[in-house]
Amino acid sequence: MASGAGTARRQQRGAKAIAKELSINEQVRAPRLRVIRDGDQLGVMTATEAQRLADEAGLDLVEIAPTADPPVCRIMDYGKYKYEQAKRERESRRGSKNVELREVRMRVKIDQHDIDFKARTTRKLLAAGDKVKVSVMFRAREITHPEVGRDLLDRFFAEVSDAGTMERSPSLEGRFMTMVLEPAKRSQQSEKAEKPARAARADSAAGGVKPEPAEQAEPVAPVGGGG
């Protein structure tokens, strides 16, 4: 008995919560309703008849379109529907990641070694799921040749295109030429990573030579201005 009373109280609390969103069962006030069940149109009937059908099936009468003429109700298990809806929302929140915008800066006069280092750092940031703003800083009269910064960003993107795509193409912002990169879709990353592996396996099969092991990834260094 105590268990049954507890269940009844939980159902009452659930009914109060549901009432804030949709009218169900005796909360439906319209005298005539258009009723749907399992996608089938049951037609227009009185609210009393619709409630009787719901009760006989052990389900709920849920008013899904109160402003229609007549209002539309669906016969369904509303508790199960709410549970599955909440579950989908939780999974959606877990699946969504807060994407950070990181920045990598370079100067116009930068050597290839520094470009390579910053490219490795950028690839690791993209692999971690972050967006990366890549900026070229102009000094003094360097700003009179913005095409130099654009060319540098184009070269830089060519080095990291295996890990990201260009969300915003290079544009001039004050004394900076900037572009924004976003992580490549996982399927694209896998395909690009698999191509050299397939080529190595093919070479090995053709010449009996074992493919060299992949280089170990270097740890991510703090992102800062480059020389």
N, C-alpha and C positions, 0 to 999 in steps of 0.2 A: 504493500500500500504506500509506504513512504517513497519507494522508488517511483511508483506511478504518479504520486503527487509532485515529486521533483520534476518528472518529465512534463507534467502539465504546466508547471510554473515556467519551465524553459520554453515551452511552446508559446505561452502567453507573452514572455519577454520577446521571443522571436517575432510574434505577431505585431507587437508594438513597434519593433524596429522596421519591419516590412511596411507598416502603415505609413511611415514617413516617405516611402518611395512610391509604392503602388498599392492600390486598394485590392484586398483579397477577400474572398468568401463573403461574410455578412457585411463587410465594409463597402461592398459594391452597392450603390444607391439607385442606379438607373433601373427603371421598371422593365425595359426590354433591352436585350443584348444580342449582338452578333457573336456567335461562339465558334471557336476553333479548337481542335484537338489533334495533336500529332500531324499538323499540317492540313488536316481535312476540315472543310467548312461544314459545320453542323447546322448552319442557318440562323435565322433570327428567332428568338424565343424569350419567354419571360425570365427574369432573374431567378425566380423560384425554381423553374424547370432546369435552368443551367446549373444552379447550385445542387439540385438533386442528382444530376448526371455526375458532377464532380464528387459528391459524397459517395455515390455508388462505386466509383472507381478508386476511392481512397485518395483522391487528389485535391488540388486547390483550384478555385475559380479566381483567375488573376485578370484584372482590368488593365490591358496593355495599351489601349487607345481611348482614353476617357473623353476626348473631344470629338470623336467620330459620331456620326448619326446613323444608326444607334451606336453606342460605345462598343468597342470590341474587347472580348474577354477570351482568354485561353485557359483550357483545362490542363493543368500541369502539376508536377511536384515542385512547388516553389522553394521549399527548403533545400532540395537537391540542386536546383538552379542557382540559388544564392551561394551555396557552398562551392560549386564549380566555378562560378564567377569570381569569388574571392580567391580561389586557388589560382586561377589564370592571372589575376592581378598581382599576386605574390610572385609568381614565376616571372611575370613581365618585369617587376621591379628588380628581381635578382638578376635577370638577364641584361638589364640596362646598366652600363658602366658610366660613371662620371668621367667624361673625356676632358683631359686637361690640355691647354694650349701651351706648349713649351716653345722656347725661342733659341735659335742658334744664330749667332752673329758672326759676320766676316767683314774684313776690310777689302777695299778694291785691290790693294797690293798684298795678295796672299799667295804663298807658294803651294805647290801641289801636295806636299806632305801634310800641310795643315788642312787642305781641302779633304784629303783622304781621311784624316782623323775625325773631322767634323761630320763627314758622310757616315762613318761607322757609328758615331754617336747618334746621328739622326735616325739611322736604321733601327737602332736599339730602342729609341723612344717610340718610333712607329710600331715596332713589334710589341711594345708594352701597351699599345692601344691609345697612345696620346697623339694629338695633332701637333704639328711642328711649324712654327713661323720661322722662315729662314730670311735673314736680313743682311743686306750689304750696305755698309755705312760709307758715305762719301765724306771726304775732308776737303775743305777749301775749294779750289777750282775743279776738283774731281767731279763735282756735281754737274759741270758743263758737259760731261760725257756719260749720260745715264745709260747709253747702250752698253758700256763696259760692265756695269752692274747687271744688266739683263743677261748678257752673254755668260757672266759668271754663274748666275742662278740657273741658266739653261744647262750649263756643264754640270753643275752640282746635282740638278734633278736627274740627269742621265745616270749619275752614280748611285742614286738611291731609289730609282724607279722600280727596283725589285721588291721594295718594302712599302711603297706608298704611291698614292696618286695625287695629282695636283688639284686641290680644292679651289684655290685662287691663284691665277696666273700672276707673274711678276708685274708689279705696279709701283710707281714712285709715291712715297709718303714722306714729305719733307726732305730730309737728307738721307733717307733710307729707300732702297729698292727692296721690296719684300714679296714673298710668295708664301702661301700656306699649303702644307701637305697634310693629307689624312691617311690613316692606315689603309693598306690594300686589303681587299676582301680575302678571307682566309683561303678560299679556293684558288685565287690568283697567286697568293704567296706559295701555296703548295705546288702549283703547276710550275712556277718559275724556279723553285728550289729543286724540283724533280728533273728538270731538263738537263742540267749538268750531270746529275747522277746517272740518268739514262745514257748520256753520251759516254761517260766513263765506263759504264758496264759494257756498252757496245765496243769500245776500244779494247777493253780487257778480253772480250770474247774473240775479237778479231786477231789480236796479237799476243794473247796469253800473258798480258801485263796486268798486274794488279793495280787498280786505281789508287792514287795517293789519298791518304786520309784527309778529311776536311780540316781546315785550320780551326783552332780553338777560338771562340769568340772572346774578344778582349773586354774587360770590365768597363762599364760606362763611367766616363770621367765627367767631372762637373762641367756644365755647359757655360762657356764664357766667350769673350771676344778673342779673335784670332789674329795672328800676326800677318 
